[in-house]
Structures are given as structure tokens and as C-alpha cells.
Amino acid sequence: MRSNGAIIASAGLSLIALALYAGFRQGQAAFLLLPAVYLLVLLIRNLAFPQFYALVVVLIPLSIPISLSFGASLEFPSELLIVFLGVVFLVQLSRTREWRWIRKFPLPLFWILTFAIPTAFSKHPAVSVKFMLINGLYVGVFYYGTLWWKRRGEVIEFPWKPFLAGLIPVFILAGITFYKYDFNPVTLRGIYE
């Protein structure tokens, strides 16, 4: 399983490097298609949910917002990778046909449905739909996905080490930037952006 984790991690890092190289321009989004498909195939074939879960947790603090053409933004690469985890989770659920146990934990699903009413009356429906989908993915992947994985007898511990590993570069860059502004407290909010 460790070699699977190394393959998944290298595929994820390749995806990120390719996206950075492409410069996040709309015309170059096609460059992400091939590594994205490759990463999805690896995840589904190897069933490497815990390793990829840890990779996503490392990348959450390092994600940067990218503006989309319809007014919404995307936290890249974390939200894209969470979409991948959601697809893997749905594929695995459809393979095993274990949908019934979700009925034991309906409260998070009802919470996601509460976003549908404001979305219907929103001035920016695309942004509201994206917000509802991302929250649904977080619930699906991090709540139901973790419960499903534990039902299989596997252990997913709280990923505090990967999260701290992702925070270290953020703290270093913030400290350097804060130093450049002579530790002026007014600059604190803008530093982390």
C-alpha cells in the first residue's frame, strides 16, 4: 500500500506542477485533463483513499484562489482534488452497493439541502450552486467517506501531521513577508492572502 501512496502522491504533485506551468489561464485548462484522468484511474484502481486523503490535507493550506469565468472562484488544488475524492467515493459505493448505511446518518445530508433554498433566490446562482456543491463534497468526502472507510475495517486517523506539513510553508512565507513590513500589525490580514 505504501508504493500505491507514493504513486498517488507523485501523480498529485505532477498535476499541481502541470497546472502551475499552465499558468491557470482558461485556454490552458485542457492541460489538466490528462493528469486528472490519470490520477482518477490510479485512485479508483488502487483504492488509495487514505493516502490521497492525506495529500489533500497537506494541500489545503497551500491552495490559492482562481477566478472562474462565471463569477465563482476555485481553491486550487484542494477543491479539485476533493472532487476527485468524491468521484472515487461514489465509484466505490456503486461497486459495493453499500448505500443503505448512509440512511443511518441523514443529518449532514439535510444540512446540505438547506443550501438549495437560498440558491433558488440568489442573485448569482452559479456562485451559490458552486458553494452548495463544494460543501456537499466536503460532507461526502470527509464525513461519509471516512465513515465508509472505517466500515471496511481500515483506520483513518486525524491527519494532523500532513496538515502541519502544509502549514509550515505558509508560516515561513508569512513570517518573511511580515518581516519585510517591519512587523506592522496592520499588514497581518493581507499577508496570508
KENURO-9625 format. One line per 5 residues: for each residue z, x, y of N, C-alpha, C, O, CB. Coordinates in steps of 0.1 Angstrom, whole numbers, plus 5000, padded with zeros to 4 digits. Glycine has a CB too. Example, Ala and Ser with C-alpha at 12.3 -4.5 7.8 and 13.67 -1.06 7.14 Angstrom:
<rs>
5078:5132:4943:5078:5123:4955:5078:5132:4967:5085:5142:4967:5090:5113:4955; 5071:5128:4978:5071:5137:4989:5079:5129:5000:5080:5134:5011:5057:5141:4994
</rs>
This chain:
<rs>
5000:5008:4988:5000:5000:5000:5000:5009:5013:4995:5004:5023:5012:4991:5000; 5006:5021:5012:5006:5029:5024:4992:5034:5028:4989:5034:5039:5014:5042:5021; 4983:5036:5018:4969:5040:5021:4962:5028:5027:4954:5030:5036:4962:5045:5008; 4965:5016:5023:4960:5004:5030:4964:5004:5044:4956:5001:5053:4963:4992:5022; 4977:5006:5047:4982:5006:5060:4975:5017:5069:4972:5014:5081:4997:5008:5060
4972:5028:5063:4966:5039:5071:4951:5035:5074:4946:5037:5085:4966:5052:5063; 4945:5028:5065:4931:5024:5067:4931:5013:5078:4923:5013:5087:4925:5018:5054; 4940:5004:5077:4941:4993:5086:4944:4998:5100:4938:4994:5110:4952:4982:5082; 4954:5008:5101:4957:5013:5114:4946:5021:5120:4943:5020:5132:4969:5023:5113; 4938:5029:5112:4927:5036:5117:4916:5027:5122:4909:5030:5132:4922:5046:5107
4914:5016:5114:4904:5006:5118:4908:5000:5131:4899:4998:5140:4902:4996:5107; 4920:4996:5133:4925:4990:5145:4924:5000:5157:4919:4996:5168:4940:4986:5144; 4927:5013:5155:4926:5022:5166:4911:5025:5169:4908:5027:5181:4932:5036:5162; 4902:5024:5159:4888:5026:5162:4883:5014:5170:4875:5016:5179:4880:5026:5148; 4888:5002:5167:4884:4990:5175:4888:4992:5190:4881:4989:5199:4891:4978:5169
4900:4997:5192:4905:4999:5205:4897:5009:5213:4894:5008:5224:4920:5002:5205; 4895:5021:5206:4887:5031:5212:4873:5027:5216:4868:5030:5226:4886:5043:5203; 4867:5019:5207:4854:5014:5210:4854:5004:5222:4845:5005:5230:4848:5007:5198; 4864:4996:5223:4865:4987:5234:4867:4994:5247:4861:4991:5257:4876:4977:5232; 4875:5005:5247:4877:5013:5259:4864:5020:5263:4861:5021:5275:4888:5023:5256
4857:5025:5253:4844:5031:5255:4834:5022:5262:4827:5025:5270:4839:5038:5243; 4834:5009:5257:4825:4999:5262:4828:4995:5276:4820:4990:5283:4825:4987:5253; 4840:4998:5281:4844:4995:5294:4847:4981:5298:4848:4977:5309:4833:5000:5303; 4849:4973:5288:4853:4959:5289:4843:4951:5298:4848:4941:5304:4867:4959:5296; 4831:4954:5298:4821:4946:5306:4816:4935:5297:4815:4937:5284:4810:4955:5311
4812:4924:5302:4808:4913:5294:4796:4916:5286:4795:4911:5275:4805:4901:5303; 4787:4923:5292:4774:4926:5285:4776:4935:5273:4768:4936:5264:4765:4933:5294; 4788:4942:5272:4791:4951:5262:4800:4946:5251:4805:4953:5243:4796:4964:5267; 4803:4933:5252:4812:4927:5242:4807:4927:5228:4814:4926:5218:4815:4912:5246; 4794:4928:5227:4788:4929:5213:4792:4941:5206:4792:4941:5194:4772:4928:5214
4796:4952:5213:4800:4964:5207:4813:4962:5198:4816:4969:5189:4803:4975:5217; 4821:4951:5202:4833:4948:5195:4831:4941:5182:4840:4940:5174:4842:4941:5204; 4819:4935:5180:4816:4926:5169:4817:4934:5156:4824:4929:5146:4803:4920:5170; 4811:4945:5154:4811:4953:5142:4825:4957:5138:4829:4955:5126:4801:4964:5143; 4832:4964:5146:4846:4968:5142:4855:4956:5140:4864:4957:5131:4852:4978:5152
4853:4945:5147:4861:4934:5145:4859:4928:5131:4868:4924:5124:4858:4923:5156; 4846:4927:5127:4843:4921:5114:4848:4931:5103:4854:4926:5093:4828:4919:5112; 4847:4944:5105:4851:4954:5096:4867:4953:5094:4872:4953:5083:4848:4968:5100; 4874:4951:5105:4888:4950:5105:4893:4937:5097:4902:4938:5090:4894:4950:5119; 4886:4926:5100:4889:4914:5093:4887:4915:5078:4895:4910:5070:4881:4902:5099
4876:4921:5074:4873:4922:5060:4884:4931:5053:4889:4928:5042:4859:4929:5057; 4888:4942:5060:4898:4950:5054:4912:4943:5053:4918:4944:5043:4901:4963:5063; 4915:4935:5063:4927:4928:5063:4927:4917:5052:4937:4916:5044:4930:4921:5076; 4916:4910:5050:4916:4899:5040:4916:4905:5026:4922:4900:5017:4904:4890:5043; 4908:4916:5024:4907:4922:5011:4920:4929:5007:4924:4927:4995:4896:4932:5011
4926:4935:5015:4938:4943:5012:4951:4936:5013:4961:4941:5009:4938:4956:5020; 4950:4924:5020:4963:4916:5022:4974:4925:5028:4985:4926:5023:4967:4910:5009; 4970:4932:5039:4979:4941:5045:4986:4935:5058:4986:4941:5068:4971:4954:5049; 4991:4923:5056:4997:4917:5067:5009:4925:5074:5009:4926:5086:5003:4903:5062; 5018:4930:5066:5029:4937:5072:5025:4950:5080:5030:4952:5091:5039:4942:5062
5015:4957:5075:5011:4969:5082:5004:4965:5095:5006:4971:5106:5001:4977:5073; 4995:4955:5095:4988:4951:5107:4997:4944:5116:4996:4946:5129:4977:4941:5103; 5007:4937:5111:5018:4931:5120:5025:4942:5128:5027:4941:5140:5028:4924:5111; 5028:4954:5122:5034:4965:5129:5025:4971:5139:5029:4974:5150:5038:4976:5119; 5012:4972:5136:5002:4977:5145:5001:4968:5158:5000:4973:5169:4988:4978:5139
5001:4955:5156:5001:4945:5167:5014:4947:5176:5013:4947:5188:5000:4931:5162; 5025:4949:5169:5038:4950:5177:5037:4963:5185:5042:4963:5196:5050:4950:5167; 5032:4974:5180:5030:4986:5188:5022:4984:5200:5024:4989:5211:5024:4998:5179; 5011:4976:5198:5001:4975:5209:5005:4964:5219:4998:4964:5230:4988:4972:5203; 5014:4956:5217:5018:4945:5226:5022:4951:5240:5017:4946:5250:5029:4936:5221
5031:4961:5241:5035:4967:5254:5023:4974:5260:5023:4976:5273:5047:4976:5252; 5014:4979:5253:5002:4987:5258:4990:4978:5262:4980:4984:5267:4998:4997:5248; 4991:4965:5260:4980:4957:5263:4977:4956:5278:4987:4956:5286:4982:4943:5257; 4965:4954:5281:4961:4952:5295:4953:4939:5297:4946:4935:5288:4953:4965:5300; 4955:4933:5308:4947:4920:5310:4933:4923:5314:4929:4932:5321:4954:4912:5322
4924:4914:5308:4910:4915:5310:4906:4901:5315:4909:4891:5308:4902:4919:5297; 4899:4900:5326:4895:4887:5331:4883:4882:5323:4873:4890:5321:4891:4888:5346; 4883:4869:5320:4872:4863:5313:4864:4855:5323:4869:4852:5333:4877:4854:5301; 4852:4852:5319:4843:4846:5329:4847:4831:5332:4843:4827:5343:4829:4845:5323; 4854:4825:5324:4858:4811:5327:4871:4809:5334:4877:4798:5333:4858:4802:5314
4877:4820:5340:4889:4819:5348:4901:4823:5340:4912:4825:5347:4891:4805:5352; 4901:4825:5327:4913:4829:5320:4913:4844:5319:4903:4851:5322:4913:4822:5306; 4923:4849:5313:4924:4864:5311:4929:4866:5296:4934:4857:5290:4934:4871:5321; 4926:4878:5291:4929:4881:5277:4937:4894:5278:4933:4904:5283:4917:4882:5269; 4949:4894:5271:4957:4906:5270:4951:4914:5258:4952:4911:5247:4972:4903:5267
4944:4925:5262:4937:4933:5252:4944:4946:5249:4949:4952:5258:4922:4936:5257; 4946:4949:5236:4940:4944:5224:4949:4934:5217:4945:4929:5206:4936:4955:5215; 4962:4932:5222:4971:4925:5214:4967:4910:5210:4968:4906:5199:4985:4924:5221; 4962:4903:5220:4958:4889:5217:4946:4888:5208:4945:4879:5200:4955:4882:5230; 4937:4898:5209:4926:4898:5200:4930:4901:5185:4925:4895:5176:4915:4909:5204
4940:4910:5184:4945:4914:5171:4953:4902:5165:4954:4900:5153:4953:4926:5172; 4960:4894:5174:4967:4883:5169:4958:4872:5164:4961:4865:5154:4976:4877:5180; 4946:4871:5170:4936:4862:5165:4932:4866:5151:4930:4858:5142:4923:4862:5174; 4930:4880:5149:4927:4885:5136:4937:4881:5125:4934:4877:5114:4925:4900:5136; 4950:4883:5129:4961:4880:5120:4961:4865:5117:4964:4861:5106:4974:4884:5126
4958:4857:5127:4957:4842:5125:4946:4839:5115:4948:4830:5106:4955:4835:5138; 4935:4845:5116:4924:4843:5106:4928:4847:5092:4925:4840:5083:4911:4850:5111; 4934:4859:5091:4939:4864:5078:4949:4854:5072:4948:4851:5060:4945:4878:5079; 4958:4849:5080:4968:4840:5075:4962:4827:5070:4966:4822:5060:4978:4837:5087; 4952:4822:5078:4945:4809:5074:4937:4811:5061:4937:4803:5052:4936:4804:5085
4931:4823:5060:4923:4826:5048:4932:4827:5036:4929:4821:5025:4915:4839:5049; 4944:4833:5037:4953:4835:5026:4959:4821:5022:4961:4818:5011:4964:4845:5030; 4962:4813:5032:4967:4800:5029:4957:4791:5022:4961:4784:5013:4972:4793:5042; 4945:4792:5026:4934:4784:5019:4932:4789:5005:4928:4781:4996:4921:4784:5027; 4933:4802:5003:4931:4808:4989:4942:4803:4980:4940:4799:4969:4931:4823:4990
4955:4803:4985:4966:4799:4976:4969:4785:4977:4977:4780:4968:4978:4807:4981; 4964:4777:4986:4966:4763:4988:4981:4760:4989:4986:4751:4982:4960:4755:4976; 4988:4767:4997:5002:4765:4999:5005:4759:5012:5014:4763:5020:5010:4779:4998; 4998:4748:5016:5000:4742:5029:5013:4733:5029:5018:4730:5040:4988:4733:5032; 5018:4729:5018:5029:4719:5018:5041:4724:5024:5049:4716:5030:5031:4714:5004
5045:4736:5022:5057:4741:5027:5058:4742:5042:5069:4742:5047:5060:4756:5021; 5047:4741:5049:5047:4741:5064:5054:4728:5068:5060:4727:5079:5033:4742:5069; 5053:4717:5060:5059:4704:5064:5075:4705:5065:5081:4697:5071:5056:4693:5054; 5080:4715:5058:5095:4717:5059:5099:4723:5073:5111:4721:5077:5099:4727:5048; 5090:4728:5080:5093:4734:5093:5083:4729:5104:5075:4736:5109:5092:4750:5093
5084:4716:5107:5074:4710:5116:5077:4712:5131:5068:4710:5139:5073:4695:5114; 5089:4716:5135:5093:4716:5149:5084:4726:5157:5080:4722:5168:5107:4721:5150; 5080:4738:5153:5071:4746:5161:5058:4740:5163:5051:4742:5173:5070:4760:5154; 5053:4732:5153:5040:4725:5154:5041:4714:5165:5032:4713:5173:5036:4719:5141; 5052:4707:5166:5054:4697:5176:5055:4704:5190:5050:4698:5200:5066:4689:5174
5061:4715:5191:5061:4723:5203:5047:4726:5208:5045:4725:5220:5070:4735:5202; 5039:4731:5199:5025:4734:5203:5018:4722:5208:5010:4722:5217:5018:4741:5191; 5020:4710:5201:5013:4698:5205:5018:4693:5219:5010:4686:5226:5016:4687:5195; 5029:4697:5224:5033:4694:5237:5025:4700:5248:5025:4696:5260:5048:4698:5240; 5017:4711:5244:5008:4717:5254:4995:4708:5256:4988:4710:5265:5004:4731:5250
4992:4699:5246:4980:4692:5247:4980:4682:5258:4969:4679:5264:4978:4684:5233; 4991:4676:5261:4992:4666:5272:4989:4672:5286:4980:4666:5293:5005:4659:5272; 4995:4683:5290:4992:4689:5303:4978:4694:5303:4971:4694:5313:5002:4700:5306; 4972:4699:5291:4959:4704:5291:4949:4693:5295:4939:4696:5301:4956:4709:5277; 4951:4681:5291:4942:4670:5293:4941:4667:5308:4931:4662:5313:4947:4657:5286
4952:4670:5316:4952:4667:5330:4951:4679:5339:4953:4679:5351:4965:4659:5334; 4948:4690:5333:4947:4703:5340:4935:4704:5349:4924:4699:5346:4947:4714:5330; 4936:4711:5360:4925:4714:5369:4916:4725:5364:4904:4725:5367:4930:4717:5383; 4922:4733:5355:4915:4744:5349:4917:4742:5333:4925:4749:5327:4920:4758:5353; 4909:4733:5327:4911:4731:5313:4908:4743:5304:4915:4744:5294:4902:4719:5309
4899:4752:5308:4897:4763:5299:4909:4772:5299:4912:4777:5288:4884:4771:5305; 4915:4774:5310:4928:4782:5310:4939:4776:5302:4946:4782:5295:4932:4785:5325; 4940:4763:5303:4951:4755:5296:4948:4756:5281:4957:4757:5273:4952:4741:5301; 4936:4754:5277:4932:4754:5263:4935:4768:5257:4941:4770:5246:4918:4751:5260; 4931:4779:5265:4934:4792:5260:4949:4795:5259:4954:4801:5249:4928:4803:5270
4957:4790:5269:4972:4791:5268:4977:4784:5256:4986:4790:5249:4978:4785:5281; 4972:4772:5253:4977:4765:5241:4973:4772:5228:4981:4773:5219:4971:4750:5241; 4961:4777:5228:4956:4784:5216:4964:4797:5213:4968:4800:5202:4942:4787:5217; 4967:4805:5224:4974:4817:5222:4989:4814:5218:4994:4821:5209:4974:4825:5235; 4995:4804:5224:5008:4800:5219:5008:4795:5205:5017:4798:5197:5014:4789:5228
4998:4788:5201:4997:4783:5187:4995:4795:5178:5000:4795:5167:4985:4774:5186; 4987:4805:5182:4986:4817:5174:4999:4825:5172:5002:4829:5161:4975:4826:5180; 5006:4826:5183:5019:4833:5182:5028:4826:5172:5035:4832:5164:5026:4834:5196; 5029:4812:5173:5037:4805:5164:5032:4806:5149:5039:4808:5140:5038:4790:5168; 5019:4805:5148:5013:4806:5135:5015:4819:5128:5018:4820:5116:4998:4802:5135
5012:4830:5136:5012:4843:5130:5027:4848:5129:5031:4853:5118:5004:4853:5139; 5034:4847:5139:5048:4854:5139:5058:4845:5133:5068:4850:5128:5052:4858:5153; 5057:4832:5133:5067:4823:5127:5062:4819:5113:5069:4823:5103:5069:4811:5135; 5052:4812:5112:5047:4807:5099:5042:4819:5090:5044:4818:5078:5036:4797:5100; 5035:4828:5096:5030:4840:5088:5042:4848:5082:5041:4852:5070:5022:4849:5097
5052:4850:5090:5064:4857:5084:5071:4849:5074:5075:4855:5063:5073:4861:5096; 5072:4836:5076:5078:4828:5065:5070:4828:5052:5076:4829:5042:5080:4813:5070; 5057:4827:5054:5048:4827:5042:5049:4840:5035:5050:4840:5022:5034:4824:5046; 5049:4851:5042:5050:4864:5036:5064:4866:5028:5064:4871:5017:5049:4875:5046; 5074:4861:5034:5087:4861:5027:5088:4853:5015:5094:4856:5005:5099:4857:5037
5080:4841:5015:5080:4833:5003:5073:4840:4992:5076:4837:4980:5072:4820:5007; 5064:4849:4995:5058:4857:4984:5067:4868:4979:5063:4875:4969:5045:4863:4990; 5079:4869:4984:5088:4879:4979:5088:4892:4986:5095:4901:4983:5085:4881:4964; 5079:4893:4996:5078:4905:5004:5088:4905:5015:5093:4895:5019:5063:4907:5009; 5091:4917:5020:5101:4918:5031:5094:4923:5044:5087:4933:5044:5112:4928:5027
5095:4915:5054:5091:4920:5068:5104:4921:5076:5109:4910:5080:5080:4910:5074; 5107:4933:5079:5119:4935:5088:5115:4934:5102:5103:4934:5106:5126:4948:5085; 5125:4932:5111:5122:4931:5125:5116:4945:5129:5122:4955:5127:5135:4928:5133; 5104:4945:5135:5097:4957:5138:5102:4964:5151:5094:4966:5160:5082:4954:5139; 5114:4968:5151:5120:4974:5163:5114:4988:5165:5112:4992:5177:5135:4974:5163
5112:4995:5155:5106:5009:5156:5092:5009:5162:5089:5017:5171:5106:5016:5142; 5083:5001:5156:5070:5000:5162:5070:4996:5177:5062:5001:5185:5061:4991:5154; 5079:4986:5180:5079:4981:5194:5084:4992:5203:5079:4994:5214:5088:4969:5195; 5094:4999:5199:5099:5011:5207:5088:5021:5209:5087:5027:5219:5112:5017:5201; 5081:5024:5198:5070:5034:5199:5059:5029:5209:5054:5038:5216:5063:5035:5185
5057:5016:5210:5047:5011:5220:5053:5012:5234:5046:5013:5244:5043:4997:5217; 5066:5011:5235:5073:5011:5249:5074:5025:5254:5074:5027:5267:5086:5005:5248; 5074:5035:5246:5076:5049:5251:5065:5053:5261:5068:5058:5272:5076:5059:5239; 5052:5051:5258:5042:5055:5268:5043:5047:5281:5040:5052:5292:5028:5053:5262; 5047:5034:5279:5049:5026:5291:5060:5031:5300:5059:5032:5312:5052:5011:5287
5071:5035:5294:5082:5041:5302:5079:5054:5308:5082:5057:5320:5095:5043:5293; 5071:5063:5301:5067:5076:5306:5058:5074:5318:5060:5080:5329:5060:5084:5296; 5048:5065:5317:5039:5063:5328:5046:5057:5340:5043:5060:5351:5027:5054:5323; 5055:5047:5337:5062:5041:5348:5071:5051:5355:5072:5051:5367:5071:5029:5342; 5078:5060:5347:5086:5070:5354:5078:5079:5362:5082:5083:5373:5093:5078:5343
5067:5084:5358:5058:5093:5366:5053:5086:5378:5053:5091:5389:5046:5097:5358; 5049:5073:5377:5045:5065:5389:5056:5063:5399:5054:5064:5411:5038:5052:5385; 5068:5059:5393:5079:5057:5402:5083:5070:5409:5087:5069:5421:5091:5052:5393; 5082:5081:5403:5085:5094:5409:5075:5097:5421:5079:5102:5431:5084:5106:5399; 5062:5093:5419:5052:5095:5429:5055:5087:5442:5052:5091:5453:5038:5091:5424
5062:5076:5440:5066:5067:5452:5080:5070:5456:5087:5062:5462:5064:5053:5448; 5085:5082:5453:5099:5086:5457:5110:5077:5453:5119:5075:5460:5099:5088:5472; 5108:5070:5441:5118:5061:5435:5122:5050:5445:5133:5045:5446:5131:5069:5432; 5112:5045:5452:5113:5034:5462:5114:5021:5453:5105:5018:5446:5102:5033:5472; 5125:5014:5455:5127:5002:5446:5117:4991:5449:5115:4982:5441:5141:4996:5448
5111:4991:5461:5100:4981:5464:5088:4982:5455:5082:4972:5453:5096:4983:5479; 5086:4994:5450:5074:4996:5442:5076:4993:5427:5066:4993:5419:5070:5010:5443; 5088:4989:5423:5091:4987:5409:5082:4976:5403:5077:4978:5392:5105:4983:5407; 5079:4965:5410:5072:4954:5404:5057:4959:5401:5052:4956:5391:5072:4942:5413; 5051:4965:5411:5037:4970:5409:5035:4981:5399:5024:4982:5394:5032:4974:5422
5045:4989:5396:5044:5000:5387:5041:4995:5373:5032:5001:5367:5057:5008:5387; 5047:4985:5368:5045:4981:5355:5032:4973:5353:5027:4971:5342:5057:4972:5350; 5026:4969:5364:5013:4962:5363:5002:4972:5360:4991:4969:5359:5010:4954:5376
</rs>
